[in-house]
Amino acid sequence: MKFHEAANFLFDLRRFALRPGTGATRSLLAQLGDPHDSLDCVQIAGSNGKGSTARMVERTLREAGLDVGLYTSPHLDDVRERIRVNGRKITESAVVEFVESVEPYVTDRAADGTSPTLFETLTALAYWEFERQSVDVAVVEVGIGGKLDATSVVDPVASAVTTVTLEHTDILGDTVAEIARDKAHVAPADRPLVTATEGDALDAVRDVAGDVVTVADTSGDVTVTDNGREGLEGSVSITGDDWRVETTLPLLGAHQAINAGIAATLCRQVAAVDEATIARGLRNAHWPGRFEIMGRDPLVVLDGAHNPGGVERVVETLATFDYDDLHVVAGSMVDKDLRAIAGALDGADHVVACEPDRDRAEDEQVVAKAFRDETAASVETRSDVAGAFDVALDAAGEDDCVLVTGSLYAVAEARQRWIRPTIPKQVDGVAAARETIDAAHVTDAGAWRMRGKAVHRLLKTRVQPRQAQYLKEELLSLGGDCAISGLNDQDEEMLDVLLMGTMAQFRRLTDKLDGQPYGLASLADELRTALDIQQPDRDRGYPWEDGTAVMGICNITPDSFHDGGEYDAVEDAVARAESMVAAGVDILDVGGESTRPGADEVPVEEEIERIVPVIERLADLDAAVAVDTRKAPVARAALDAGADILNDVSGLEDPEMRLVAADYDVPVVVMHSIEVPVDPDSAVDYDDVVEDCIDQLTERVLLAEKAGLDREQIVVDPGLGFGKTAAESFELLGRLEEFQSLGCPILVGHSHKSMFELVGAEAGDCLDATIAGTTLAAERGADIVRVHDVPEAVRAVNVVEAADDPESFVEEN
């Protein structure tokens, strides 16, 4: 079974109507051996905020060193987002394995009219995966209500009800108290239920749960103080009986401060987490599409609020920003209270009503009618979210605000502007073409038909179904072609497509896309960027702008894997750096902490003491200076001492690091890593190691970009050897060009690594293999190579540059 077949099987379960009760889920799990029985679950219910709270709990427990599963809904782009272990989406291969195991049972139940629904089946998939991965804790967001929700097959070790408003009254009850009573059934057996409910809802929760811990801004058992914004983060203080946490949150708003209080309280019930761990976890709890600020001039905000209470909270948070006119892009589902949602946005000056590409989406004319009746805004319509977003952006001035809201589906479509993958594919034969088409989840028949046509310029991206059809029709008319994912009969999923054609065909295609609806005009610019069509030259003076730059490693550590202890004295380190400059190095990478497998963490002050005296001595040399650190305080000290670049092998795990880079306006290297230092016994499953790394780096890059950095300043590092096997590291090196899809410079750190044992070299002492890797990296598009052996690396890079353009190389040298 292929992934698209497994995914289609799951999506086809949408034909079975939503129903209350856990019986179908229990029966399905019994077929799987009841994997949920062995799990320690944290269950989070509520009308608003349950997804954000679940994310905060998950991130904090991971900071405490636990392996954590997270199950949320809905998803923004990929159904696999709903099920994560330690932040990583469930693999495609795991989905296939699960579907193969349950298909006979589900088909049999369907014949009886008792098939599990999509949500029930995904819930079983989540519990199955969490048990299979042996997570320490599973954090589960309830779907609807609590008592009869599919997730409630577990006996949770801790639970929460965030807030309660009127919702799903046909299922849960006609009053807030009735709805709260249903949700309160998630209460654990031997711990108090944590809740932010008030009034009648709180009384109802107490009736069911008995023992509760309340979280509130003044009168709760746990009190939360929203201290306002600090830049683009919210400052919050959380106080319990004998504990207090002060931190900042990437999720803005007073309601998110309350959610943070709930999360902190839950984490303390589940594990021995100290205040510092809670503070760090909450600060790292990024949650896409929840008051997510994507731009500043104008202010651009994405928030998936889909009920009046949620929208009211968005408006409250917007009030903390200064802007002139408010432009709203509004799309909603048919079962929402549109008039109340519009009424909550009565301060809008301009509304563009649209229809998300979903079966349940409300017609844009209906959305427009609600806003015309409830607001004084000027209202217009567009059929698609991306087009509506373009209209709003074009109408907005630099001091205005553009808000996309009303549905997470609308937010997901708008968000594609920033995260859509556009990955150039180089194919040199029929076999490689078939492999590339298969990876886009095309059917076997489609892959067979297309394989001979794909031996030319290819680009893989992800679009809406109607965009996919338009692209296919236009490329066919131009003599090119387009292979569409086997998911193409599903109207609620973004589709992988593989665009195939010559550069001339792509140029004509992008010209035809200009001015078209359905978000195609925006896609045209993305295609031009990905394929380097008519792009302006960039020149910020960075060492890698004129070719591959050589970064020389200067470790001031006693325990680094290749040169530990050789240069830990200041004079030795400076002499080492001077010799590298004489050999032609472009960047000196100074590090004071080893990240080799099993290395011990170095305290901040000790790391600063190691590197600052050296950086001060190197600042006047004819080379840029990078600091290799994963700690923001060390980064600040290094930049103050004269460093020019930050090199963060943890991939911005310290939430302050991206802000430090933005404050100093310096480049930052963001590496893909599973953990730092690497656990030599850890193993990670990848569906496609290259595309999985690109997928995970996309959000890391976006975090840095939202902090204020340009993509030219965000250097991506695939992280060879960090959570990858030797074969996977070689695949990353061999397909390095695909990382150009991120629009960032690329760094390759391969020097003397264990990956070269695959070709018979000895890890830590493999100069020949390292230089071969350096040559390959430079030839395949690396902007920076990070090496120990500078003279040899400089000659290898020169060979590549001379082969590419011998006449220019002669003139320059």
Secondary structure, DSSP 4 states (H G I P E B T S, - for coil): --HHHHHHHHHHGGGSPP---SHHHHHHHHHTT-GGGG--EEEEE-SSSHHHHHHHHHHHHHHTT--EEEE-SS-SS-GGGGEEETTEEPPHHHHHHHHHHHHHHHHHHHHTT----HHHHHHHHHHHHHHHTT-SEEEEE-SSSSTT-GGGGS--SEEEE----S--HHHH-SSHHHHHHHHGGG--SSSPEEE---HHHHHHHHHHHSSEEEEESSSSSEEEEEEEEETTEEEEEEE-SS-EEEEEESS-SHHHHHHHHHHHHHHHHHS---HHHHHHHHHT---TTSSEEEEETTEEEE----SHHHHHHHHHHHTTS--S-EEEEE--BTTS-HHHHHHHTTT-SEEEE---SSTTBPPHHHHHHHHHHH--SEEEE-SSHHHHHHHHHHH--TT-EEEEES-HHHHHHHHHHHH---EEEE--SHHHHHHHHHHTT--HHHHHHHGGGGSSEEEEEEE-HHHHHHHHHHHHHTT-EEEE-TTTT-TTS-EEEEEEE-HHHHHHHHHHHTT-TTTHHHHHHHHHHHTT-SPPP--S--GGGGSPEEEEEEE--S--TTTTTTS-SHHHHHHHHHHHHHTT-SEEEEESS--STTPPPPPHHHHHHHHHHHHHHHTTSSSEEEEE-S-HHHHHHHHHHT--EEEETTSS-STTHHHHHHHHT--EEEE--SSSS--TT-----SSHHHHHHHHHHHHHHHHHHHT--GGGEEEE--TTSS--HHHHHHHHHTGGGGGGGSS-BEEE-TT-GGGGGGTPPTT--HHHHHHHHHHHHHTT-SEEEES-HHHHHHHHHHHHHHH-HHHHHHH-
